[in-house]
């Protein structure tokens, strides 16, 4: 379940999430919830470390104008997102 994984991740302190970002080759950041400040912090940390980042957002979700310049995928549902990720070569 995607939601359970997100909830478990967000319960971790920020310094632990930053550590995970340091060890990751790339990250996927979901901007479907516009009021989620944590995803902004995590994306900023990843970009500051020079990590590859992919932004995903559900169709109709407002995306800040600055995010439109970054690598991103707009999706309708989980099946659509999965197909688009596979097409780009991400697992």
PyMOL commands that set and color helices and strands:
alter all, ss='L'
color gray80, all
select helices_A, chain A and resi 2-10+14-23+37-48+65-69+78-88
alter helices_A, ss='H'
color red, helices_A
select strands_A, chain A and resi 26-30+52-58+72-75
alter strands_A, ss='S'
color yellow, strands_A
deselect
rebuild
show_as cartoon
